[in-house]
Amino acid sequence: MKVRDVMTGPAICCGADTNVGSAVQLMWENNCGLLPVVGADGKLIGVVSDRDICIAMGTRSRVAGDLTVGEIATKKIFTCVPEDEIHEALQTIANNHVRRLPVVDDQGALHGVLSIDDVVRHGDLNKWEGSCELSSEEIIRSLKKLYAQKSPVVHTKAMAG
């Protein structure tokens, strides 16, 4: 099974100059938690998640309309290509603790998004044993790895005495 058989596409995306308020509206209207950020050439340059937006709004003294996606987007992006085997993409998801992968071609143009939800929907639940390339056991192993406890890094300031 290939990524192209499972992914959601075309992807809803935005540009780096999109204000965060507009990005939130796109997410709301399209029921998605990640927006790929593309440059003027249509190539992927980052991603912004609902979590990124929540943290940015809680830690900055600016309103959503005055903050751009480019200021908060994640630039370290894990991707896959439509021709990748779904097993490879699932490994990338699990190993890098991400829930969604932008799907790009060899030139970096965006084709869609592969989410962990897409993977779960295409697993072997309620199918004849051996009839699906993506077993529920493989999905569960990957989910356990994806959701493994990661301790947050807490920075404290020394108290002046």
N, C-alpha and C positions, 0 to 999 in steps of 0.2 A: 504494500500500500504506500502510495506516495503522498507527500505533504499536500500537493494540489488536489488530492481526492478528499481531503479532510478540512482544509483551511477555509476561513471565511474571507470572501473577497467580492468585489474590490474593497479595500480598506477605506474607512473614513479617516481622513488625515487633516493636518493643518500645517501652516507655515510657522517659522520661528517668530514672525512679527504678529501672529494672532494673539489677541489679549486673552488672559486666562478666563475671563468671564465668558467669552465666546467659545473657548475650548470646553468649558463645563457644559454649556448649552448643547454643543455637538455630542458630548458624551451622553447627556440626558436624553436627547432626541433619538439617538441611535443605540441606546442601551449597551454602551461599551465602557470599559474601564481603562483603555489605553488608546492614545492617539499617536500614530507615527507622525513625526515632524519631517517634512520634505522641503528641500530647497527649491528655488525657481526652476531648476532643471528636472524636478520630479524625483530626484534621488533622496534616499533616506539620510537624514543628518542627525536624528535623535528620536526619542520617544518621551511622551509625558503620560504619566498614569494618574488615576484618581488619587492615589496615595501621595504622589509628588505634589499635586495641587493642594491637597489637604495640609500637608506639612508646610508648604510655602505660605499658604494663607494664615497658618497659625504662628509662623515665626517671623513674618515681615509686617511692617507697619504700612501696608499699601492695600488698596482695594483691588479686586480682581481685574477691573477694567484698566488699571494703570500698570499692570504687570504683564509682561509678554511670556509666551510659552518658551521662547528662546532663553529666557533668564533662568528657567527652572527645569528645562528638559534634561533628561539623562543622555549623555553623549556616548557612554560605553554601552553599546548595543549588541545583543546576541541575536543573530538572524539565522534563517534557513532559506533554501531555494525550493521552488515548486517540485523539482525532481528528486529531492532528498527522500530517503526512506523515512517513514513515520517513526521508526524505531530510533533513528539517529536524532531526529528533532526532539523526541521525547527525552533522550539522554541529555541533550543540550538544556532543555527545560529543567530537568531534575538537577543536573550538575551545577547549574548557575543560579538556582533558586529564583527563577522567573516564571510567571504564569502565562506569558504570551511572547511569541516570537514574530516579528515582522517577517514577511516572506518577500524576498527580493530576487531579482534576476542577477545574472553575472555582471551587469553594468550598474547595479545598485538601485534600479527602479523598483518601486513598491508594487506588489501584486496582491497582497492581502495580509492577513494576520492568522497565525495558528495559535489558538488558546488551549489551555489545559481542558477547558470545557469541550472544545471540538474533539479532542482526543478521547475523552470519556464517552461522548456521544457515539463515537465510532468503534468502541470496544466490543467485545464478544458477548456482552450481557444478552441473554435470551436468544442466542444463536446456537446452532448445532456445534458441539465441541469439535474443534479443529477447522471450522469453516471460516474463521476470521484470522487475519494476520496479526491482529493486535489483541493479545489476551488480557483478561481482567487481572491476572497475576502480574503481568508486566506493568500495567497501569498502576496497580496498587503499590508495587515496589517503587515506581517513579514518584508517586504522590508522597510516599513516606519520606523519600529523600528530599523532595521539594519542600515539604513542610517540616523537616527536621528543625528542632529548636536551634535558633541562632541567638546567642546572647548579644543584646545591644551594647554598644560601647557608650559608657557613661563618663562624661568629663565633669569633673568638679573643680571648683575654684578653691584655693587655699584660703581659709578664714584668717583675716588679719587679727592679730592678738594683742 
